[in-house]
Amino acid sequence: ELASNSQFDIIVLNPPFYPGKPQNISDYAWQGGTDLDFIRGLSQQSKHHLRINNKIIFILSSDMNVQLVKRIFETENVSVQVVLVKQLLFETFYIFEGNYHP
């Protein structure tokens, strides 16, 4: 968790995108909670840490509900759009860019 007054021009991350409750420290790299808990927290907190009209960039996998993640961010006034799609074997990766608009 960041200090409440931390402000950034850009936030870049590869969030955990598999469902499940982490059981140990290494699980946090893969499991983002049973109801997209990590993504929900990120969408709520990112707007407090981004300067106005700056960016959050993150990658998602086709192994998760990408459209639901987009809606979660948009309910927090963080508009997100896909800027790159890459197919690798049996999985598709999406690079999203988002902006907070109060």
C-alpha positions as CSV (number, residue, x, y, z in Angstrom):
1,E,0.0,0.0,0.0
2,L,1.3,3.5,-0.9
3,A,1.3,6.6,1.3
4,S,-1.9,8.5,0.8
5,N,0.0,11.5,-0.6
6,S,2.0,9.6,-3.2
7,Q,1.3,10.9,-6.7
8,F,2.6,9.5,-10.0
9,D,2.5,10.4,-13.7
10,I,2.4,6.8,-14.7
11,I,1.8,3.4,-13.0
12,V,2.9,0.3,-14.8
13,L,2.2,-3.2,-13.5
14,N,1.5,-6.9,-14.3
15,P,-1.2,-7.7,-11.8
16,P,-2.0,-11.2,-10.7
17,F,-4.8,-12.4,-13.0
18,Y,-5.7,-15.9,-11.8
19,P,-8.6,-16.3,-9.4
20,G,-8.0,-17.7,-5.9
21,K,-7.0,-16.6,-2.5
22,P,-3.2,-16.5,-2.0
23,Q,-2.1,-19.1,0.5
24,N,1.5,-18.0,0.7
25,I,3.8,-15.1,-0.4
26,S,4.5,-16.6,-3.9
27,D,0.8,-17.1,-4.6
28,Y,0.4,-13.3,-4.7
29,A,2.3,-13.2,-8.0
30,W,-0.5,-15.3,-9.6
31,Q,-3.7,-15.2,-7.6
32,G,-5.6,-11.9,-7.4
33,G,-8.4,-13.0,-5.1
34,T,-11.7,-14.8,-5.5
35,D,-13.6,-11.9,-7.0
36,L,-10.8,-9.9,-8.7
37,D,-10.0,-8.4,-5.4
38,F,-6.6,-7.1,-6.5
39,I,-8.0,-5.5,-9.6
40,R,-10.9,-4.0,-7.7
41,G,-8.4,-2.5,-5.1
42,L,-6.2,-1.3,-7.9
43,S,-9.0,0.5,-9.7
44,Q,-10.1,2.2,-6.5
45,Q,-6.7,3.2,-5.4
46,S,-5.1,4.2,-8.7
47,K,-7.2,7.3,-9.1
48,H,-5.8,8.6,-5.7
49,H,-2.2,8.1,-6.8
50,L,-2.3,9.3,-10.5
51,R,-2.0,12.9,-11.3
52,I,-4.9,14.2,-13.3
53,N,-4.9,12.9,-16.9
54,N,-1.9,10.7,-16.5
55,K,-1.7,6.9,-17.1
56,I,-1.9,3.5,-15.7
57,I,-0.6,0.7,-17.9
58,F,-1.2,-2.9,-17.2
59,I,-1.2,-6.3,-18.9
60,L,-4.1,-8.9,-18.7
61,S,-4.5,-12.4,-19.9
62,S,-7.3,-14.0,-21.8
63,D,-7.5,-16.4,-18.9
64,M,-9.5,-13.8,-17.1
65,N,-12.7,-11.8,-17.9
66,V,-11.0,-8.9,-19.6
67,Q,-14.3,-7.0,-20.2
68,L,-15.3,-7.3,-16.5
69,V,-11.9,-5.7,-15.6
70,K,-12.6,-2.9,-18.0
71,R,-16.0,-2.2,-16.4
72,I,-14.5,-2.3,-12.9
73,F,-12.0,0.5,-13.8
74,E,-14.7,2.5,-15.6
75,T,-16.9,2.5,-12.5
76,E,-14.0,4.3,-10.8
77,N,-13.8,6.9,-13.5
78,V,-10.6,5.3,-14.9
79,S,-11.2,5.0,-18.7
80,V,-9.2,2.1,-20.1
81,Q,-8.5,0.9,-23.6
82,V,-6.6,-1.9,-25.2
83,V,-3.4,-0.5,-26.9
84,L,-1.8,-3.9,-27.8
85,V,-2.9,-7.5,-28.2
86,K,-0.4,-10.4,-28.5
87,Q,-1.3,-14.0,-29.0
88,L,1.2,-16.5,-27.5
89,L,0.4,-20.2,-27.9
90,F,-3.0,-20.7,-26.2
91,E,-3.2,-17.4,-24.5
92,T,-3.8,-13.8,-25.6
93,F,-2.3,-10.9,-23.7
94,Y,-3.8,-7.4,-23.6
95,I,-1.9,-4.2,-22.8
96,F,-4.3,-1.6,-21.3
97,E,-3.8,2.1,-20.9
98,G,-6.0,4.0,-18.5
99,N,-6.6,7.6,-17.5
100,Y,-8.4,8.9,-14.5
101,H,-11.0,11.6,-15.2
102,P,-12.6,13.1,-12.1
